Amino acid sequence: MEPLLPSHAPPRPAAAADGRRGWRSRALCCLWRRADQLVALAPLPTTTTTSSSAAPPPPPPPPPLSCAKVFSLSSEERPLLCLAVLLLLGSEACSFANPLILATAYDAVVASYGKPAEAEATRLVIFSTFAWVLALHAASQLLGLGSSFATGLAGERVVARLRRRLYAQLLRQEVAFFDAHKSGELVSRLGSDTLLVQTATTASLNECLVGLLKVVGGIALMFVVSWQLTLIVFVTIASWLLLLCLPGIRLVRRLTARYQAALARGAVASTEALGMMRTVRAFAAERLEEEKYQQSIGAPARSEWWPAPSDTTYRHGVLKALASSALASSGFAVIFGALQLSVGAGFLLITYGELQFGRLTAFQSYQVQIVMGVGQLAASVMQLAQAMGATTKIFELLDREPALPLAGGEVPPRPLKGEVAFETVGFAYPSAPGVPVLRGLSLRVAANSTVALVGSSGCGKSTTLSLLLRFYAPDAGRITIDGTCISTLDPTWLRSQMAFVQQEPVLFGVTVAENVAYALSAAAARAGAPPPSPASSPSLQSRVEAACVAAHAHGFIASLADGYHTLVGERGTKLSGGQRQRLAVARALLAAPRVLLLDEATSALDAESEALVQRAVAAAAEGRSVVVVAHRLSTVRDADQIAVLSRGRVDDCGTHGELLARCETYRALVRRQIGGGGGDEAEAGRGEGEEGEGGEGEAGEEEKGEGTAK
């Protein structure tokens, strides 16, 4: 995790004294301006540079997100949403009819007051009126229930589809994208942000329509009842919309974007700590991680606001809640003020004979509906504003095109032989473009041969394998397989011809058999077939067991409580390092690749297990090309060719005996292993990662493995 740098904000501008002015709207406008100042004072992320070269300019901000683009996410649910709108219209029509029907009963009661002869007729009017009122109320509630159900169903469909689409888009991104983005941030986009989109596209939309219908329909019917009283209400509402509501919505949208960004940072902090709990516990760093998380989410303390405003979830959440509640409260205050004014004006109109009492009660009923509509409208618009901030981040991911496409390109018609060539390849990691890792590397791997890559840390060994798998694209030169540049080949097909065992393999939290059969499940999914399960497929189970026997993993698997159906835990934490390594080798062997890539594939094994796995790998190498990255001599001696890498180039290439005779760099490596502790030194070099000249890029690449890549 990057250290949290102290932030320094400019002094807070003093607010102009305006205590003499008592107008509510002016006070609320001052509140918006004050909140804007607080938002402006949020500290910007600071970075430090260690070189004199100018930093690249920041990317331009994304264009403002339109409501039409947000609502396009629910385009497939338009029939269901249209049904919800029709049911909603029917519900509101029944609701609007009731006040006019009740007005006739009120007028009948007033007209018959003091006239006993008309009492019986008046009672009939009252009974019939309330029968209609009850029937319309029941119809309104049933139609509203149907509308809410249709909206909720559409919302769940939208969020499920959006999560699948967003997750698929994340899986399409190149490896460099994941170097630059924390997993916790991406998980936050899949979780909380998609829920806000669901709110925006369905629930808030429904509430917004309800509020809009109540406001528009209420004003229209009030105009029919009394245009004079309607004018009072209309002017009041219009003033609130123009002076307070629209500026408030813009403010809430900005605050929500900042709140979601702070929330994602908190998710990153917690995800990293919880995912590396053994390291945290080993260093007794619980308090440190707790403080890191608290610095991200904030706390109810004065330090959040003074002397410099913080950039935490708590502070942005408080500002968002303050702005949201102020906007909603202002709407209710304005509407209830207009209600009181219209009551007084209505009594005056009755005294002049221009309005009946029943009509005034109907007018008041419509005004109450308008109050409810304004409340719903304000709340839904608030939710929409919040969702727009979160949706911006989601669309940045949905609209992003990967630098290296996942599919597309040539698929050779003939089976792959496995002849690999690197032709003056140059490369620097995108995270460190000024630190080249490979400088004109040239290397040839003959078909069905084994080539070992050796060299000091940081010379580019693991990077070479990453480029062959097209995790990254070379900056110079080209890489060919069977004479065809791999940049013209379909990346998915190319990777399906390879198996990759990394230095520190990571297993999925499923059973042993499912981990070993991962490549076959992936192949079935690419073909559009359901992934096979070893538990339900005896033939697949037998293939899994054969691969584990070849990798000398069958013995320890048989000793597990549930054998091949044992759950290995998150990232394989229930197994030892050597056991995970042997399962990764078995996974690669079951894939039956044309090119086998081994990055320190036996580094976690003891001497006996290493010898067993080496024999298994040697047998598996028959009929395919193998590229091995290793420090231990035991993985180098029997290779057809050994390439000695130094400073991003191939210093020499030959057999073990040839290099001992002519290559001083290789002899130095041999002397360090024989005279300097051998395996211990190799393990130490492995633990350091490939930093050295490769710098941040090589080290980062070492850590991002996922066991066997297919």
C-alpha positions in Angstrom: 0.0 0.0 0.0 1.3 3.4 -0.8 2.0 5.6 2.2 -0.6 8.1 3.1 1.1 11.4 2.5 0.2 14.5 4.6 -1.9 16.9 2.7 -1.7 20.7 3.0 -4.7 22.8 1.9 -4.8 26.5 1.5 -6.4 28.5 4.3 -10.1 28.4 4.3 -11.6 31.6 2.8 -13.6 33.6 5.3 -17.3 33.8 4.8 -18.9 37.2 4.3 -21.0 38.2 7.3 -24.6 38.3 6.3 -26.4 37.6 9.5 -28.9 40.5 9.1 -30.6 38.8 6.1 -33.4 36.5 7.2 -34.7 35.2 3.9 -34.7 31.3 3.9 -33.7 31.0 0.3 -30.7 33.3 0.7 -29.5 31.3 3.8 -29.8 28.1 1.9 -27.9 29.5 -1.1 -25.1 30.5 1.4 -25.2 26.9 2.6 -24.6 25.7 -1.0 -21.7 28.1 -1.4 -20.2 27.1 1.9 -20.4 23.4 1.0 -18.8 24.2 -2.4 -15.9 25.8 -0.5 -15.5 22.7 1.6 -15.4 20.5 -1.5 -12.9 22.8 -3.1 -10.7 22.5 0.0 -10.4 18.7 -0.3 -6.7 17.8 -0.6 -5.5 16.5 -3.9 -3.3 13.4 -4.1 0.4 14.3 -3.9 3.2 12.5 -5.5 6.9 12.7 -5.2 9.4 12.3 -8.0 12.9 11.1 -7.8 14.1 12.1 -11.2 14.5 15.4 -12.8 12.4 14.5 -15.8 9.0 16.1 -16.0 6.1 13.9 -15.1 3.7 13.0 -17.9 0.6 15.3 -18.0 -2.4 13.9 -16.2 -5.1 12.4 -18.4 -8.0 14.7 -19.3 -11.1 14.4 -17.1 -13.9 12.3 -18.6 -16.7 14.2 -20.3 -19.8 14.8 -18.2 -22.1 11.7 -18.1 -25.5 12.2 -19.6 -28.7 10.8 -18.1 -29.5 9.1 -21.4 -26.3 7.1 -21.2 -27.1 6.0 -17.6 -30.6 5.0 -18.6 -29.2 3.1 -21.5 -28.1 0.4 -19.0 -31.7 -0.5 -18.5 -32.6 -0.5 -22.3 -33.2 -4.3 -22.2 -35.8 -3.9 -19.5 -37.9 -1.2 -21.4 -41.0 -3.5 -21.8 -41.0 -4.2 -18.0 -40.4 -0.5 -17.2 -43.1 0.6 -19.6 -45.5 -1.8 -17.8 -44.4 -0.2 -14.5 -45.1 3.3 -15.9 -48.6 2.3 -17.2 -49.5 0.8 -13.8 -48.1 3.9 -12.2 -50.3 6.2 -14.4 -53.4 4.2 -13.5 -52.5 4.3 -9.8 -52.0 8.1 -9.8 -55.2 8.6 -11.9 -57.2 6.9 -9.2 -55.5 8.9 -6.5 -56.2 12.2 -8.3 -59.9 11.4 -8.7 -60.6 11.0 -5.0 -60.3 14.7 -4.0 -62.8 15.8 -6.7 -65.3 13.1 -5.6 -64.9 14.1 -2.0 -65.5 17.7 -2.9 -69.0 16.9 -4.0 -69.7 15.3 -0.6 -68.4 18.4 1.2 -70.5 20.7 -0.9 -73.6 18.6 -0.4 -73.1 18.6 3.4 -72.6 22.4 3.4 -75.6 23.0 1.2 -77.9 20.8 3.4 -76.7 22.3 6.6 -79.8 23.4 8.6 -82.2 21.7 6.1 -83.6 18.5 7.7 -85.7 17.7 4.6 -82.5 17.2 2.6 -80.7 15.0 5.2 -81.7 11.7 3.6 -80.5 12.7 0.2 -77.3 14.0 1.6 -76.6 10.7 3.4 -77.1 8.8 0.1 -74.6 11.2 -1.5 -72.1 10.6 1.3 -72.4 6.8 1.2 -72.0 6.6 -2.6 -69.1 9.0 -2.5 -67.2 7.1 0.1 -67.9 3.8 -1.8 -66.2 5.3 -4.8 -63.4 6.7 -2.7 -62.6 3.3 -1.2 -62.8 1.5 -4.5 -60.5 4.0 -6.2 -58.1 3.9 -3.2 -57.9 0.1 -3.4 -57.3 0.2 -7.2 -54.6 2.8 -6.7 -52.8 0.7 -4.1 -53.0 -2.5 -6.2 -51.7 -0.7 -9.3 -48.9 0.9 -7.3 -47.9 -2.4 -5.9 -47.7 -3.9 -9.4 -45.6 -1.0 -10.5 -43.2 -1.3 -7.6 -42.8 -5.0 -8.2 -42.1 -4.5 -11.9 -39.6 -1.8 -11.1 -37.8 -4.0 -8.5 -37.6 -6.9 -10.9 -36.2 -4.7 -13.6 -33.7 -3.3 -11.2 -32.4 -6.7 -10.2 -32.1 -7.7 -13.8 -30.2 -4.5 -14.6 -27.6 -4.9 -11.8 -27.1 -8.6 -12.5 -26.5 -7.8 -16.2 -24.3 -4.9 -15.4 -22.1 -6.9 -13.0 -21.6 -9.6 -15.6 -20.8 -7.0 -18.2 -18.4 -5.1 -16.0 -16.7 -8.3 -14.8 -16.2 -9.5 -18.3 -14.8 -6.1 -19.3 -12.3 -6.2 -16.4 -11.2 -9.7 -17.5 -10.5 -8.3 -21.0 -8.1 -5.7 -19.8 -4.3 -6.2 -20.2 -2.1 -7.2 -17.4 -0.6 -3.6 -17.1 -4.1 -2.4 -16.2 -4.1 -4.6 -13.1 -0.6 -3.3 -12.3 -2.0 0.2 -12.1 -5.3 -0.6 -10.3 -5.8 -2.1 -6.8 -8.1 -5.1 -6.6 -10.0 -3.5 -3.8 -10.9 -0.6 -6.0 -12.2 -2.8 -8.7 -14.2 -4.9 -6.3 -15.8 -1.7 -5.0 -16.9 -0.9 -8.6 -18.5 -4.3 -8.9 -20.2 -4.1 -5.5 -21.4 -0.8 -4.1 -21.2 1.2 -7.3 -23.4 -1.2 -9.3 -26.0 -0.9 -6.6 -26.1 2.8 -7.1 -26.6 2.3 -10.8 -29.5 0.0 -10.0 -31.0 2.8 -7.9 -30.5 5.3 -10.7 -31.9 3.3 -13.5 -35.0 1.7 -11.8 -35.9 2.6 -8.2 -35.0 6.3 -8.4 -36.5 6.5 -11.9 -39.8 5.1 -10.6 -39.8 7.4 -7.6 -39.0 10.3 -9.8 -41.9 9.5 -12.1 -44.2 9.2 -9.1 -43.1 12.6 -7.8 -43.3 14.2 -11.2 -46.8 12.9 -11.8 -48.0 14.1 -8.4 -46.5 17.6 -9.0 -47.6 18.0 -12.6 -51.0 16.4 -12.1 -51.6 18.2 -8.9 -50.7 21.6 -10.4 -53.0 20.9 -13.4 -56.0 19.9 -11.3 -55.4 22.8 -8.9 -55.5 25.1 -11.9 -58.8 23.6 -12.8 -60.1 24.2 -9.3 -58.7 27.7 -8.8 -56.1 29.4 -11.0 -55.5 32.2 -8.5 -54.4 29.8 -5.7 -52.4 27.7 -8.3 -50.4 30.8 -9.3 -49.2 31.2 -5.7 -48.1 27.6 -5.5 -46.5 27.6 -8.9 -44.4 30.7 -8.3 -43.2 29.3 -5.0 -42.2 25.9 -6.4 -40.5 27.4 -9.5 -38.4 29.7 -7.4 -37.3 26.8 -5.3 -36.3 24.7 -8.3 -34.3 27.5 -9.9 -32.6 29.0 -6.9 -32.0 25.9 -4.7 -32.8 22.5 -6.3 -30.7 22.7 -9.4 -27.6 24.0 -7.8 -28.1 21.5 -4.9 -28.3 18.6 -7.4 -25.0 19.6 -9.0 -23.3 19.9 -5.6 -24.6 16.5 -4.4 -23.3 14.9 -7.6 -19.8 16.3 -7.0 -19.8 15.2 -3.4 -21.0 11.7 -4.3 -18.1 11.3 -6.8 -15.6 12.3 -4.1 -17.3 10.0 -1.5 -17.2 7.0 -3.9 -13.5 7.6 -4.6 -12.7 7.7 -0.8 -14.8 4.6 -0.3 -12.8 2.8 -3.0 -9.6 3.8 -1.2 -10.9 2.3 2.0 -11.8 -0.9 0.1 -8.2 -1.1 -1.2 -6.7 -0.8 2.3 -9.0 -3.4 3.8 -8.7 -5.9 0.9 -4.9 -5.8 0.9 -4.7 -6.3 4.7 -7.3 -9.1 4.9 -5.8 -10.8 1.9 -2.3 -10.9 3.5 -3.4 -11.7 7.0 -0.5 -14.1 7.6 2.0 -11.3 6.8 0.1 -8.9 9.0 0.0 -11.3 11.9 3.6 -12.4 11.5 4.8 -8.8 11.9 2.2 -8.0 14.6 1.0 -5.1 12.3 -2.7 -5.2 13.2 -2.5 -1.8 14.8 -0.7 -0.4 11.8 -3.3 -1.7 9.3 -6.1 -0.5 11.6 -4.6 3.0 11.5 -4.2 2.9 7.7 -7.8 2.0 7.3 -8.9 4.7 9.8 -6.9 7.2 7.8 -8.8 6.2 4.8 -12.3 6.2 6.2 -11.8 9.0 8.8 -13.4 9.5 12.2 -15.7 12.0 13.8 -13.0 14.3 15.1 -12.1 18.0 14.6 -9.0 17.0 12.7 -11.2 16.0 9.8 -12.1 19.7 9.3 -9.3 21.8 10.8 -6.6 22.9 10.3 -6.8 21.2 6.9 -9.8 19.3 5.5 -9.2 15.6 5.1 -9.9 13.5 2.1 -11.8 10.7 3.9 -15.0 8.7 3.5 -16.3 10.2 6.8 -15.8 13.8 5.8 -17.2 13.5 2.3 -20.1 11.4 3.7 -21.0 14.2 6.2 -20.9 16.8 3.4 -23.1 14.6 1.2 -25.6 14.0 4.0 -25.6 17.7 4.8 -26.3 18.8 1.3 -28.9 16.0 0.7 -30.8 16.8 3.9 -30.7 20.5 3.2 -32.0 20.1 -0.3 -34.9 17.9 0.9 -35.7 20.1 3.9 -35.8 23.2 1.7 -38.3 21.6 -0.6 -40.7 20.7 2.3 -40.3 24.1 3.8 -41.1 25.9 0.6 -44.1 23.7 -0.1 -45.6 23.9 3.4 -45.2 27.7 3.3 -47.1 27.8 0.0 -49.8 25.6 1.7 -50.3 28.1 4.4 -50.5 31.0 2.0 -53.1 29.2 -0.2 -55.3 28.4 2.8 -55.5 32.1 3.7 -56.1 33.1 0.1 -58.7 30.4 -0.3 -60.8 31.7 2.6 -60.7 35.2 1.1 -62.0 33.8 -2.3 -64.8 32.0 -0.4 -65.9 35.3 1.2 -66.0 36.9 -2.3 -68.1 34.0 -3.6 -65.4 32.9 -6.2 -64.7 29.5 -4.6 -66.8 26.8 -2.9 -65.7 25.1 0.3 -65.5 21.7 -1.3 -63.3 23.0 -4.1 -61.0 24.5 -1.4 -60.7 21.1 0.3 -59.9 19.5 -3.0 -57.3 22.1 -3.7 -55.7 21.4 -0.3 -55.7 17.7 -1.0 -53.9 18.2 -4.3 -51.5 20.5 -2.6 -50.7 17.8 -0.1 -50.1 15.4 -3.0 -47.8 17.9 -4.4 -45.9 18.1 -1.1 -45.5 14.3 -1.2 -44.5 14.5 -4.8 -41.9 17.1 -4.2 -40.5 15.0 -1.4 -40.3 11.9 -3.6 -38.9 14.0 -6.4 -36.2 15.5 -4.2 -35.2 12.2 -2.7 -35.1 10.5 -6.1 -33.2 13.3 -7.8 -30.7 13.1 -4.9 -30.3 9.4 -5.5 -29.9 10.0 -9.2 -27.2 12.6 -8.5 -25.4 10.2 -6.2 -25.6 7.4 -8.8 -24.3 9.6 -11.5 -21.1 10.1 -9.6 -20.7 6.3 -9.2 -21.8 5.6 -12.7 -19.1 7.8 -14.1 -16.4 5.4 -12.7 -18.3 2.4 -14.1 -18.5 3.8 -17.6 -14.8 4.6 -17.5 -14.3 0.9 -17.2 -17.0 -0.2 -19.6 -15.8 2.2 -22.3 -12.1 1.4 -21.8 -10.5 -0.6 -24.7 -7.6 -2.8 -23.6 -4.2 -1.9 -25.0 -3.7 -5.6 -25.8 -6.9 -7.3 -27.1 -8.0 -10.5 -25.5 -9.0 -12.1 -28.8 -8.7 -11.4 -32.5 -6.0 -12.3 -34.9 -4.7 -15.2 -37.0 -5.2 -18.8 -35.9 -2.7 -21.0 -37.9 -4.3 -23.9 -39.7 -1.5 -26.3 -38.9 -0.6 -27.6 -35.4 2.0 -25.6 -33.6 5.6 -26.9 -33.6 6.8 -24.7 -30.8 9.8 -22.9 -32.4 10.2 -19.6 -30.5 12.4 -16.7 -31.4 13.1 -13.3 -29.7 14.6 -10.8 -32.2 16.3 -7.8 -30.6 13.4 -7.3 -28.1 13.4 -4.2 -26.0 10.9 -3.6 -23.1 10.2 -1.4 -20.1 7.2 -1.9 -17.8 4.4 0.7 -18.3 4.7 1.6 -14.6 8.4 2.5 -15.1 8.8 3.5 -18.7 12.3 5.0 -18.1 13.8 1.8 -16.7 14.3 -0.7 -19.6 14.3 -4.3 -18.5 15.2 -5.9 -21.9 17.7 -4.2 -24.2 17.9 -5.9 -27.5 17.4 -9.5 -26.3 17.8 -12.2 -29.0 17.1 -15.8 -28.3 15.9 -18.9 -30.2 14.2 -21.9 -28.8 14.1 -24.9 -31.2 11.0 -27.0 -31.4 10.8 -29.8 -28.8 13.8 -28.5 -27.0 14.4 -27.2 -23.4 16.0 -23.8 -22.9 16.9 -22.6 -19.4 17.2 -18.9 -18.6 19.7 -18.0 -15.9 21.1 -14.8 -14.6 21.2 -12.4 -11.7 18.1 -10.8 -10.3 16.6 -8.1 -12.5 18.2 -9.3 -15.7 14.7 -10.0 -17.4 14.2 -13.7 -17.1 10.6 -13.6 -15.9 9.8 -10.7 -18.1 10.8 -12.8 -21.1 8.1 -15.3 -20.3 5.5 -12.5 -19.7 6.2 -11.2 -23.2 5.9 -14.6 -24.8 2.5 -15.0 -23.2 1.6 -11.5 -24.5 0.9 -10.1 -21.0 2.8 -7.1 -22.4 3.8 -6.0 -25.8 7.5 -5.4 -26.5 8.6 -1.8 -27.1 11.1 -2.9 -29.8 11.9 -6.0 -31.8 9.5 -8.9 -32.2 8.7 -12.4 -30.9 7.8 -15.2 -33.3 6.5 -18.7 -32.9 6.9 -21.0 -35.9 8.1 -18.0 -37.8 4.9 -16.0 -37.2 5.0 -12.8 -35.1 2.9 -13.4 -32.1 1.4 -9.9 -32.3 -0.6 -11.1 -35.4 -1.9 -14.3 -33.6 -5.1 -14.6 -31.7 -3.9 -14.1 -28.0 -6.4 -16.5 -26.6 -5.4 -19.2 -29.0 -1.7 -18.5 -28.4 -2.1 -18.9 -24.6 -4.1 -22.1 -25.1 -1.0 -23.6 -26.7 1.1 -22.8 -23.6 1.1 -23.6 -19.9 2.7 -21.4 -17.3 3.9 -22.4 -13.9 5.0 -19.4 -11.9 7.4 -18.9 -9.1 4.7 -18.7 -6.4 1.6 -20.5 -7.7 -1.8 -19.4 -6.4 -4.7 -21.8 -6.4 -8.4 -21.0 -6.5 -10.5 -21.6 -3.4 -12.1 -24.8 -4.9 -11.2 -28.5 -4.6 -7.9 -30.0 -5.6 -9.4 -31.7 -8.6 -11.0 -28.5 -9.9 -7.7 -26.6 -9.6 -5.9 -29.2 -11.6 -8.6 -29.4 -14.2 -8.7 -25.6 -14.5 -7.2 -25.5 -18.0 -9.8 -28.0 -19.3 -12.6 -26.1 -17.8 -11.3 -22.9 -19.4 -11.2 -24.7 -22.8 -14.7 -25.9 -22.4 -15.9 -22.4 -21.6 -14.2 -20.9 -24.6 -16.0 -23.5 -26.8 -19.3 -22.6 -25.3 -19.8 -25.8 -23.4 -20.5 -26.2 -19.7 -17.2 -26.6 -17.7 -16.7 -30.3 -16.8 -16.6 -31.3 -13.2 -14.2 -34.0 -12.0 -16.7 -35.0 -9.4 -19.3 -35.9 -12.1 -17.0 -37.1 -14.8 -15.0 -40.3 -14.1 -12.9 -39.9 -17.3 -11.8 -36.4 -16.3 -11.1 -37.5 -12.7 -8.8 -40.2 -14.0 -7.0 -37.7 -16.2 -6.6 -35.4 -13.1 -5.2 -38.2 -11.1 -2.8 -39.2 -13.8 -1.4 -35.6 -14.0 -1.0 -35.6 -10.2 0.8 -38.9 -10.3 3.2 -37.5 -12.9 3.8 -34.4 -10.8 4.3 -36.6 -7.7 1.3 -34.9 -5.9 -0.9 -38.0 -5.7 0.6 -39.1 -2.4 -0.1 -36.1 -0.3 -3.5 -35.6 -2.0 -4.5 -39.1 -0.9 -3.6 -38.2 2.7 -6.0 -35.3 2.7 -9.4 -35.7 4.5 -11.4 -35.6 1.3 -8.7 -36.5 -1.2 -9.2 -34.8 -4.5 -12.4 -33.2 -3.3 -10.6 -31.3 -0.5 -11.1 -27.5 -0.6 -7.7 -25.9 -0.7 -8.8 -22.6 0.9 -8.4 -19.0 -0.5 -5.3 -18.9 -2.7 -4.5 -22.4 -1.6 -3.7 -21.4 2.0 -4.5 -24.9 3.4 -1.6 -26.4 1.5 2.1 -26.0 2.0 4.2 -24.1 -0.6 5.6 -27.4 -2.0 2.2 -28.9 -2.3 0.8 -25.8 -4.1 3.8 -26.0 -6.5 3.2 -29.6 -7.3 -0.5 -29.0 -8.0 0.5 -26.1 -10.3 2.8 -28.5 -12.2 0.0 -31.1 -12.5 -2.3 -28.4 -13.8 0.2 -27.5 -16.5 0.8 -31.2 -17.4 -3.0 -31.8 -17.8 -3.2 -28.9 -20.2 -0.9 -30.8 -22.6 0.6 -27.6 -24.1 2.9 -27.2 -27.0 5.1 -24.8 -25.1 5.7 -25.2 -21.4 6.9 -22.2 -19.4 8.4 -22.8 -15.9 9.3 -19.8 -13.8 11.2 -21.3 -10.8 8.7 -24.1 -10.9 10.5 -26.2 -8.3 11.7 -23.4 -6.1 9.4 -24.3 -3.2 10.3 -28.1 -3.1 12.7 -30.0 -1.0 15.5 -31.9 -2.6 13.6 -35.2 -2.8 10.4 -33.6 -4.2 12.4 -31.5 -6.6 14.1 -34.6 -8.1 10.8 -36.3 -8.5 9.2 -33.3 -10.2 12.2 -32.8 -12.4 11.8 -36.3 -13.7 8.1 -35.6 -14.3 8.8 -32.4 -16.1 11.5 -34.1 -18.2 8.9 -36.7 -19.2 6.4 -34.0 -19.9 8.9 -32.1 -22.1 8.9 -34.9 -24.7 7.3 -33.6 -27.8 7.1 -29.9 -26.7 9.2 -26.8 -26.2 10.1 -25.9 -22.7 11.5 -22.6 -21.4 12.7 -22.7 -17.8 13.6 -19.8 -15.5 15.8 -21.1 -12.7 18.6 -20.4 -10.3 19.3 -24.0 -9.1 21.8 -26.0 -11.1 19.5 -29.0 -10.8 17.1 -27.4 -13.2 19.8 -26.3 -15.6 22.2 -29.1 -16.1 20.0 -31.2 -18.5 18.7 -28.4 -20.6 19.4 -28.5 -24.3 20.5 -24.9 -24.2 21.2 -22.5 -21.3 20.9 -18.8 -22.0 22.8 -16.5 -19.6 21.0 -13.1 -19.3 22.8 -10.0 -18.2 21.6 -6.4 -18.2 18.6 -7.3 -20.4 20.6 -9.2 -23.1 21.7 -12.8 -23.8 25.3 -12.8 -22.7 26.0 -16.3 -23.9 24.1 -19.5 -24.8 25.1 -23.1 -24.8 25.1 -26.3 -22.8 26.2 -26.6 -19.2 29.6 -27.8 -20.1 30.2 -25.3 -22.9 29.2 -22.4 -20.7 31.5 -23.6 -17.9 34.3 -23.5 -20.3 33.8 -20.1 -21.9 31.3 -17.9 -20.0 32.6 -16.1 -16.9 29.2 -14.9 -16.0 27.9 -18.5 -15.9 30.9 -19.7 -13.9 30.3 -17.0 -11.4 26.7 -18.1 -10.9 27.9 -21.7 -10.5 30.5 -20.7 -7.9 28.0 -18.7 -5.9 25.7 -21.7 -5.7 28.4 -24.3 -4.9 30.5 -22.1 -2.7 27.9 -19.7 -1.3 25.2 -22.0 0.0 23.5 -23.1 -3.2 19.9 -23.4 -2.5 19.9 -20.9 0.3 21.3 -18.2 -1.9 18.9 -19.1 -4.6 16.0 -18.8 -2.2 17.3 -15.4 -1.1 17.6 -14.2 -4.7 14.1 -15.5 -5.3 12.7 -13.6 -2.3 14.1 -10.3 -3.5 12.1 -10.5 -6.7 13.7 -9.4 -9.9 14.3 -5.9 -9.0 17.9 -4.9 -9.8 18.0 -3.3 -13.1 14.4 -4.3 -13.9 13.4 -2.1 -11.0 9.8 -1.7 -10.1 8.5 -3.3 -13.3 10.3 -6.7 -12.9 9.4 -6.9 -9.2 5.8 -6.1 -9.8 5.7 -8.7 -12.6 7.0 -11.4 -10.2 4.2 -10.8 -7.8 1.3 -10.8 -10.1 1.3 -14.5 -11.0 -1.7 -16.7 -10.7 -0.1 -20.1 -10.9 -0.7 -21.8 -14.2 -1.9 -19.4 -16.8 -3.9 -20.8 -19.7 
